[in-house]
Amino acid sequence: MNFKIIFHTLGWVLNFEAACMLLPLICAVTYNEPHSLTFIACMAICLAAGVLLTFRTPKNKSIYAKEGFIIVALSWIALSIFGALPFVISGAIPSFIDAWFETVSGFTTTGATILSDIEVLPKSILFWRSFTHWIGGMGVLVFLVAILPLAGGSNLYLIKAESPGPSVSKLVPKIKSTAKILYGLYTLLSFAEVFFLLAGKIDLYEALTITFGTAGTGGFAVKNSSIAEYSPYIQNVITIFMILFGINFSVYYLLLIRRFKEAVHSDELKAYLIIIAASTAVICFNSRHLFASLPDAVRHSAFQVASIITTTGFATENFDKWPELSKTILVTLMFIGACAGSTGGGIKVSRIVILLKSISKELRITAHPKRIYKIKMNGRIIEHETVRSINVFLVAYATIYVASMLLISIDNFGFTTNFTAVAATINNVGPGLELVGPTQNFSIFSPLSKLVLVFDMLAGRLEIFPLLILFSTYTWKK
């Protein structure tokens, strides 16, 4: 175990976090808020810890699979612990457990909150709260790989451990270049959304905070009503960009290098868009009586479908009051999630497609035992190892889900509340139904339940295994 490179990388994560706090500091100065000293103090604490850990550069910079998983898991835990300091020091969220819950929800792009009145908080604190979405959306380690010579070719283990999806591949031969391309595309799309939002005549502060929530598919808003108060134009822009950020970023790279046919013929992309279109159509028809006109029904249905399948969690309507069919579809979309290689959460469309193809394969083998069948995605054969890893992932996912349900049921809330609370956190969605619906929050849960849900948010964002590996005895053996 290369402990020196693990702690060295953790130090750079904290240095990066300190640098990120410069933006909310600027926000505090701009709006003449008294929390400038809060962010200066937090930056100093992060830098002190970061510099201490990076003071000496390890001679051995190699990162293998085990180190990669441990670095990613510990980085996200450290990031959220230090990221909670502005909330605690400022007094915005005095309880550390509550502040940690809010921060983990931000960095994991979940959007679940313990706050009942968001608008009373200072703008700089809300800016940091939303900015954590953007930081966590593409991944902190992906950014560090792009700018730091951490470990040469073995950097792939960091990106594999942090990136969502059943498999991760390099876009170009050098992993450092791959990381730069990913963050370049992420930043470019973010700037595009800010531009279109500003065209809708909202101020830069709101345009940035909305973009942070959309790009990271997180869902923290600066208004108690989420996105409901904004114009139809703004809501439509957000809908489009939520869908765009839920697409595998490799598709954008293929478009960038003019491999249009390969990009368009992605099985996952087709399934993703079909699910969105079909869900919107059914919900629009099922809930049409709740809206003044058909255009309104289409707009709100499309917005909520995009918000839930991409696990963003923004809301324009209290969908907890929609018909049961519509709510059931939305809960189903929580589990499906967005595409692999996007900023969205959930099980991922690619896993669902591969599982359905696996079922089809087994049916054909049952009917014709002597024939050989292969599962293909995008015209390529899916290796058995990938199918096996998906099956193991689902078993681990189901185990954590059931265990979480049992633990939070100690608080004695209803089944729908508990079921959707776990679904909303482990899938990084944000709002659930009933007591954790779009107009409610997670403050009702006990400290123990909040810690369970914190674990679920981290497990969901890191695809379970980087977090579980910390608790394995095999990890710490030489």
C-alpha positions as CSV (number, residue, x, y, z in Angstrom):
1,M,0.0,0.0,0.0
2,N,1.5,3.3,-1.1
3,F,0.3,5.5,1.9
4,K,2.5,8.4,1.0
5,I,0.8,9.0,-2.4
6,I,-2.6,8.5,-0.8
7,F,-2.0,11.3,1.7
8,H,-0.2,13.4,-0.9
9,T,-3.2,13.3,-3.2
10,L,-5.5,14.1,-0.3
11,G,-3.4,17.2,0.4
12,W,-3.9,18.4,-3.2
13,V,-7.7,17.8,-2.9
14,L,-7.7,20.1,0.1
15,N,-5.6,22.7,-1.7
16,F,-8.1,22.5,-4.6
17,E,-11.0,23.0,-2.1
18,A,-9.3,26.1,-0.6
19,A,-8.9,27.6,-4.1
20,C,-12.6,26.9,-4.8
21,M,-13.6,28.9,-1.8
22,L,-12.2,32.0,-3.4
23,L,-15.4,32.3,-5.5
24,P,-17.9,32.5,-2.6
25,L,-15.4,34.8,-0.9
26,I,-15.7,37.1,-4.0
27,C,-19.5,36.8,-3.7
28,A,-19.4,37.8,-0.1
29,V,-17.3,40.9,-0.9
30,T,-19.5,41.8,-3.9
31,Y,-22.7,41.8,-1.8
32,N,-20.9,43.4,1.2
33,E,-21.8,40.4,3.4
34,P,-20.1,39.8,6.8
35,H,-19.0,36.3,5.9
36,S,-15.8,37.2,4.1
37,L,-13.8,36.2,7.2
38,T,-15.7,32.9,7.3
39,F,-14.3,31.9,3.9
40,I,-10.9,33.3,4.6
41,A,-10.7,31.2,7.8
42,C,-12.0,28.1,5.9
43,M,-9.5,28.6,3.1
44,A,-6.7,28.9,5.7
45,I,-7.7,25.6,7.4
46,C,-7.9,23.8,4.1
47,L,-4.6,25.2,3.0
48,A,-2.9,24.4,6.3
49,A,-4.0,20.7,6.1
50,G,-3.2,20.6,2.3
51,V,0.2,22.1,2.5
52,L,1.1,19.8,5.4
53,L,0.2,16.7,3.4
54,T,1.9,17.9,0.2
55,F,5.0,19.4,1.7
56,R,7.1,16.4,0.6
57,T,6.6,14.7,-2.8
58,P,6.7,10.9,-2.6
59,K,9.4,9.2,-4.6
60,N,7.0,6.5,-5.6
61,K,4.0,8.1,-7.4
62,S,2.5,4.8,-8.6
63,I,-1.3,4.5,-8.1
64,Y,-2.8,1.0,-8.6
65,A,-6.4,-0.1,-8.3
66,K,-6.4,-0.4,-4.5
67,E,-4.8,3.0,-4.0
68,G,-7.1,4.5,-6.6
69,F,-10.2,3.4,-4.8
70,I,-8.9,4.5,-1.4
71,I,-7.8,7.9,-2.6
72,V,-11.2,8.6,-4.2
73,A,-13.2,7.4,-1.2
74,L,-11.1,9.3,1.4
75,S,-10.9,12.4,-0.9
76,W,-14.7,12.7,-1.0
77,I,-15.0,12.2,2.7
78,A,-12.3,14.8,3.4
79,L,-13.8,17.2,0.8
80,S,-17.2,17.1,2.4
81,I,-15.9,17.4,6.0
82,F,-13.9,20.5,5.2
83,G,-16.6,21.8,2.9
84,A,-19.0,21.8,5.8
85,L,-16.9,24.4,7.7
86,P,-18.4,27.5,6.1
87,F,-21.9,26.4,7.1
88,V,-20.8,25.7,10.7
89,I,-18.5,28.7,11.2
90,S,-21.0,31.2,9.7
91,G,-23.8,29.8,11.9
92,A,-26.0,29.1,8.8
93,I,-26.1,25.4,9.9
94,P,-24.8,25.2,13.5
95,S,-25.1,21.4,13.8
96,F,-22.1,19.7,12.2
97,I,-24.1,16.6,11.2
98,D,-26.6,18.7,9.5
99,A,-23.9,20.8,7.8
100,W,-22.1,17.6,6.7
101,F,-25.3,16.2,5.3
102,E,-25.9,19.4,3.3
103,T,-22.3,19.4,2.1
104,V,-22.2,15.7,1.1
105,S,-25.5,16.3,-0.7
106,G,-23.9,19.2,-2.6
107,F,-20.6,17.5,-3.6
108,T,-22.4,14.2,-4.5
109,T,-24.8,16.3,-6.6
110,T,-27.8,14.9,-4.7
111,G,-29.6,18.0,-3.7
112,A,-31.3,16.6,-0.6
113,T,-31.5,19.4,2.0
114,I,-32.2,19.8,5.7
115,L,-33.0,23.5,5.3
116,S,-36.6,24.7,5.5
117,D,-36.0,28.3,4.6
118,I,-33.3,28.7,2.0
119,E,-33.8,32.4,1.2
120,V,-32.8,33.6,4.7
121,L,-29.3,32.5,4.2
122,P,-26.6,34.9,2.9
123,K,-25.9,34.8,-0.8
124,S,-22.3,33.8,-0.4
125,I,-23.3,30.7,1.7
126,L,-25.9,29.8,-0.9
127,F,-23.3,30.3,-3.7
128,W,-20.9,27.9,-2.0
129,R,-23.8,25.5,-1.4
130,S,-24.6,25.5,-5.2
131,F,-20.9,25.6,-6.3
132,T,-20.3,22.3,-4.5
133,H,-22.6,20.7,-7.2
134,W,-20.4,22.0,-10.0
135,I,-17.2,20.8,-8.2
136,G,-18.6,17.3,-7.6
137,G,-20.3,17.0,-11.0
138,M,-17.4,16.0,-13.1
139,G,-15.2,14.9,-10.2
140,V,-12.4,16.4,-8.2
141,L,-9.9,13.7,-9.0
142,V,-10.6,14.1,-12.7
143,F,-9.7,17.8,-12.4
144,L,-6.5,17.0,-10.4
145,V,-5.5,14.4,-13.0
146,A,-5.9,17.1,-15.7
147,I,-3.6,19.6,-14.0
148,L,-1.2,17.6,-11.8
149,P,1.5,14.9,-12.7
150,L,0.2,12.6,-10.0
151,A,1.0,9.1,-11.3
152,G,1.5,8.9,-15.0
153,G,-0.5,6.2,-16.8
154,S,-1.9,4.8,-13.5
155,N,-4.1,7.9,-13.2
156,L,-6.7,5.8,-15.0
157,Y,-7.5,4.1,-11.7
158,L,-8.5,7.4,-10.2
159,I,-10.9,8.2,-13.0
160,K,-12.3,4.7,-13.0
161,A,-13.0,4.9,-9.3
162,E,-14.6,8.3,-9.6
163,S,-16.5,8.2,-12.9
164,P,-20.0,6.8,-13.0
165,G,-20.8,3.8,-15.2
166,P,-20.1,0.2,-15.7
167,S,-16.8,0.8,-17.5
168,V,-14.5,3.7,-18.2
169,S,-12.2,4.1,-21.1
170,K,-9.7,6.7,-22.3
171,L,-10.9,9.1,-25.0
172,V,-7.4,9.6,-26.2
173,P,-4.2,7.6,-25.5
174,K,-3.0,9.9,-22.6
175,I,-5.3,9.8,-19.5
176,K,-4.2,13.4,-18.6
177,S,-5.5,14.6,-22.0
178,T,-8.8,12.6,-21.4
179,A,-9.3,14.5,-18.1
180,K,-8.7,17.8,-19.8
181,I,-11.1,17.1,-22.6
182,L,-13.8,16.0,-20.0
183,Y,-13.4,19.2,-18.0
184,G,-13.2,21.3,-21.1
185,L,-16.5,20.0,-22.4
186,Y,-18.1,20.3,-18.9
187,T,-17.0,24.0,-18.7
188,L,-18.0,24.8,-22.2
189,L,-21.6,23.4,-21.6
190,S,-21.7,25.3,-18.3
191,F,-20.8,28.6,-20.0
192,A,-23.4,28.0,-22.7
193,E,-26.1,27.5,-20.1
194,V,-25.1,30.7,-18.3
195,F,-25.4,32.6,-21.6
196,F,-28.9,31.3,-22.3
197,L,-30.1,32.0,-18.8
198,L,-28.8,35.5,-18.9
199,A,-30.7,36.0,-22.1
200,G,-33.8,35.2,-20.0
201,K,-33.2,38.4,-18.0
202,I,-32.1,37.0,-14.7
203,D,-29.0,38.3,-12.9
204,L,-25.5,36.7,-13.0
205,Y,-25.8,35.3,-9.4
206,E,-28.9,33.3,-10.2
207,A,-27.6,32.3,-13.6
208,L,-24.5,30.9,-12.0
209,T,-26.2,29.1,-9.1
210,I,-28.8,27.5,-11.5
211,T,-26.0,26.4,-13.8
212,F,-24.0,24.9,-11.0
213,G,-27.1,22.8,-10.0
214,T,-27.9,21.9,-13.6
215,A,-24.3,21.0,-14.7
216,G,-23.7,18.9,-11.7
217,T,-27.2,17.5,-11.9
218,G,-27.5,18.5,-8.3
219,G,-30.6,20.6,-7.8
220,F,-29.8,23.1,-5.0
221,A,-31.7,26.3,-5.7
222,V,-31.5,29.8,-4.1
223,K,-35.3,30.0,-3.8
224,N,-37.6,28.0,-1.5
225,S,-39.8,27.2,-4.5
226,S,-36.9,25.8,-6.5
227,I,-37.4,26.7,-10.1
228,A,-41.2,27.3,-9.9
229,E,-40.9,31.2,-9.8
230,Y,-38.9,31.5,-13.0
231,S,-40.3,32.1,-16.4
232,P,-41.3,29.4,-18.9
233,Y,-38.2,30.3,-21.0
234,I,-35.9,29.8,-18.0
235,Q,-37.6,26.5,-17.2
236,N,-37.2,25.3,-20.8
237,V,-33.6,26.2,-20.9
238,I,-32.9,24.3,-17.7
239,T,-34.9,21.3,-19.1
240,I,-32.7,21.2,-22.2
241,F,-29.4,21.5,-20.3
242,M,-30.4,18.9,-17.7
243,I,-30.9,16.4,-20.5
244,L,-27.6,17.5,-22.1
245,F,-25.6,17.0,-18.9
246,G,-27.2,13.6,-18.5
247,I,-25.6,12.4,-21.8
248,N,-22.3,10.5,-21.8
249,F,-19.6,13.1,-22.4
250,S,-17.9,10.7,-24.8
251,V,-20.8,11.4,-27.2
252,Y,-19.8,15.1,-27.2
253,Y,-16.2,14.2,-27.8
254,L,-17.2,12.0,-30.8
255,L,-19.2,15.0,-32.1
256,L,-16.2,17.2,-31.6
257,I,-13.9,15.0,-33.7
258,R,-16.7,14.7,-36.3
259,R,-17.4,11.0,-35.7
260,F,-21.1,11.8,-36.1
261,K,-22.3,8.3,-37.0
262,E,-20.7,6.7,-34.0
263,A,-22.1,9.3,-31.7
264,V,-25.6,9.1,-33.0
265,H,-25.8,5.3,-33.0
266,S,-25.1,5.0,-29.3
267,D,-27.5,2.4,-27.9
268,E,-27.5,4.1,-24.5
269,L,-28.2,7.5,-26.0
270,K,-31.2,6.1,-27.9
271,A,-32.6,4.4,-24.9
272,Y,-32.1,7.5,-22.7
273,L,-33.9,9.8,-25.2
274,I,-36.7,7.2,-25.7
275,I,-37.3,6.9,-22.0
276,I,-37.5,10.7,-21.6
277,A,-39.9,11.0,-24.5
278,A,-42.1,8.2,-23.4
279,S,-42.2,9.2,-19.8
280,T,-43.0,12.8,-20.7
281,A,-45.9,11.7,-22.9
282,V,-47.4,9.4,-20.4
283,I,-47.1,11.9,-17.5
284,C,-48.4,14.7,-19.6
285,F,-51.5,12.7,-20.5
286,N,-52.0,11.3,-17.0
287,S,-51.6,14.8,-15.3
288,R,-53.1,17.0,-18.0
289,H,-56.1,17.9,-15.8
290,L,-53.8,19.6,-13.3
291,F,-52.6,22.3,-15.7
292,A,-54.3,25.3,-17.4
293,S,-53.2,24.3,-20.9
294,L,-51.5,21.6,-22.9
295,P,-48.3,23.6,-23.3
296,D,-48.1,24.0,-19.6
297,A,-48.7,20.2,-19.1
298,V,-45.9,19.4,-21.6
299,R,-43.5,21.9,-20.0
300,H,-43.9,20.8,-16.5
301,S,-44.0,17.1,-17.4
302,A,-40.8,17.4,-19.5
303,F,-39.1,19.4,-16.8
304,Q,-39.8,16.9,-14.0
305,V,-38.9,13.9,-16.2
306,A,-35.6,15.5,-17.1
307,S,-35.0,16.6,-13.5
308,I,-35.6,13.1,-12.1
309,I,-33.9,10.9,-14.7
310,T,-30.8,13.0,-14.7
311,T,-31.1,13.0,-10.9
312,T,-30.9,16.8,-10.8
313,G,-33.9,17.3,-8.4
314,F,-35.1,20.7,-9.5
315,A,-38.8,21.2,-9.3
316,T,-41.4,23.5,-10.9
317,E,-44.4,21.7,-9.4
318,N,-45.2,19.7,-6.3
319,F,-45.2,16.3,-8.1
320,D,-46.1,14.6,-4.8
321,K,-49.7,15.7,-5.6
322,W,-49.7,14.2,-9.1
323,P,-51.6,11.0,-10.0
324,E,-50.2,7.7,-8.8
325,L,-49.1,6.6,-12.3
326,S,-47.1,9.8,-12.8
327,K,-45.4,9.5,-9.4
328,T,-44.6,5.8,-10.0
329,I,-42.9,6.7,-13.3
330,L,-40.9,9.4,-11.6
331,V,-39.8,7.0,-8.8
332,T,-38.8,4.5,-11.5
333,L,-36.7,7.1,-13.3
334,M,-34.9,7.7,-10.0
335,F,-33.5,4.2,-10.2
336,I,-32.8,4.3,-13.9
337,G,-30.8,7.5,-13.8
338,A,-28.8,9.2,-16.5
339,C,-26.1,7.8,-18.9
340,A,-22.8,6.4,-17.8
341,G,-20.0,9.0,-18.1
342,S,-22.4,11.9,-17.4
343,T,-22.8,14.0,-14.2
344,G,-26.1,12.2,-13.4
345,G,-26.7,9.5,-10.8
346,G,-28.8,6.4,-10.6
347,I,-28.1,2.9,-11.8
348,K,-27.4,4.3,-15.3
349,V,-29.1,3.6,-18.6
350,S,-26.3,1.5,-19.9
351,R,-26.6,-0.9,-17.1
352,I,-30.3,-1.2,-17.6
353,V,-29.8,-1.8,-21.3
354,I,-27.2,-4.5,-20.7
355,L,-29.4,-6.2,-18.1
356,L,-32.3,-6.3,-20.5
357,K,-30.1,-7.7,-23.3
358,S,-28.8,-10.3,-20.8
359,I,-32.4,-11.4,-20.1
360,S,-33.0,-11.6,-23.8
361,K,-29.8,-13.7,-24.2
362,E,-30.9,-16.1,-21.4
363,L,-34.3,-16.6,-23.0
364,R,-32.7,-17.4,-26.4
365,I,-30.2,-19.8,-24.8
366,T,-33.1,-21.5,-22.9
367,A,-34.9,-22.0,-26.2
368,H,-31.8,-23.0,-28.2
369,P,-29.2,-24.3,-25.8
370,K,-26.6,-25.3,-28.5
371,R,-26.4,-21.8,-30.0
372,I,-23.9,-19.2,-28.9
373,Y,-25.2,-15.6,-28.3
374,K,-23.3,-12.5,-27.6
375,I,-24.5,-9.3,-25.9
376,K,-23.6,-6.2,-27.9
377,M,-23.6,-2.5,-27.2
378,N,-23.0,0.0,-30.1
379,G,-22.0,-2.9,-32.3
380,R,-19.3,-4.2,-29.9
381,I,-19.4,-7.4,-27.9
382,I,-19.8,-6.9,-24.1
383,E,-17.3,-8.9,-22.2
384,H,-18.5,-11.3,-19.6
385,E,-16.5,-9.4,-17.0
386,T,-18.6,-6.3,-17.6
387,V,-21.9,-8.2,-17.2
388,R,-20.5,-9.9,-14.0
389,S,-19.5,-6.5,-12.5
390,I,-23.0,-5.2,-13.2
391,N,-24.6,-8.1,-11.5
392,V,-22.3,-7.7,-8.4
393,F,-23.0,-3.9,-8.4
394,L,-26.8,-4.6,-8.3
395,V,-26.4,-7.1,-5.4
396,A,-24.4,-4.6,-3.4
397,Y,-26.8,-1.8,-4.3
398,A,-29.8,-3.8,-3.2
399,T,-28.1,-4.9,0.0
400,I,-27.2,-1.3,1.0
401,Y,-30.7,-0.2,0.0
402,V,-32.4,-2.7,2.3
403,A,-30.0,-2.1,5.2
404,S,-30.6,1.7,4.9
405,M,-34.4,1.2,4.9
406,L,-34.2,-0.9,8.0
407,L,-31.9,1.6,9.8
408,I,-33.9,4.7,9.0
409,S,-37.2,3.0,9.8
410,I,-36.2,3.3,13.5
411,D,-37.5,6.9,13.2
412,N,-40.9,5.4,12.6
413,F,-41.9,7.4,9.4
414,G,-44.1,5.9,6.7
415,F,-42.9,3.4,4.1
416,T,-43.2,5.8,1.2
417,T,-41.1,8.4,3.0
418,N,-38.4,5.9,4.0
419,F,-38.4,4.2,0.6
420,T,-38.1,7.4,-1.4
421,A,-35.6,9.0,1.0
422,V,-33.2,6.1,0.4
423,A,-34.0,6.1,-3.3
424,A,-33.4,9.9,-3.5
425,T,-30.0,9.7,-1.7
426,I,-28.5,6.5,-3.0
427,N,-29.4,7.6,-6.6
428,N,-28.3,11.2,-5.9
429,V,-31.7,12.6,-6.9
430,G,-32.7,14.9,-3.9
431,P,-36.4,15.0,-3.4
432,G,-38.6,12.0,-2.7
433,L,-42.3,11.7,-1.8
434,E,-44.5,12.5,1.2
435,L,-42.4,13.9,4.1
436,V,-39.3,14.2,1.8
437,G,-41.2,15.5,-1.2
438,P,-40.3,18.5,-3.3
439,T,-41.8,21.0,-0.8
440,Q,-40.3,19.2,2.2
441,N,-36.8,18.4,3.5
442,F,-34.7,15.8,5.4
443,S,-34.5,17.7,8.7
444,I,-37.1,15.3,10.2
445,F,-34.6,12.4,10.4
446,S,-32.6,11.6,13.5
447,P,-28.8,12.1,13.5
448,L,-28.3,8.4,13.0
449,S,-30.6,8.3,9.9
450,K,-28.8,11.4,8.5
451,L,-25.5,9.6,8.8
452,V,-27.0,6.5,7.0
453,L,-28.3,8.8,4.2
454,V,-24.9,10.5,4.0
455,F,-23.3,7.1,3.5
456,D,-25.9,6.4,0.8
457,M,-25.2,9.6,-1.0
458,L,-21.4,8.9,-1.0
459,A,-22.0,5.3,-2.1
460,G,-24.3,6.3,-4.9
461,R,-21.9,9.0,-6.3
462,L,-18.9,6.7,-6.1
463,E,-20.7,3.7,-7.5
464,I,-20.6,1.8,-4.1
465,F,-17.3,-0.1,-4.3
466,P,-14.8,2.8,-3.6
467,L,-16.6,3.4,-0.3
468,L,-17.1,-0.3,0.6
469,I,-13.4,-1.1,0.0
470,L,-12.5,1.1,3.0
471,F,-14.3,-1.5,5.2
472,S,-12.7,-4.5,3.7
473,T,-9.9,-6.3,5.6
474,Y,-8.4,-7.3,2.3
475,T,-7.8,-3.7,1.5
476,W,-5.3,-3.0,4.3
477,K,-3.3,-6.2,3.9
478,K,0.1,-6.0,2.2
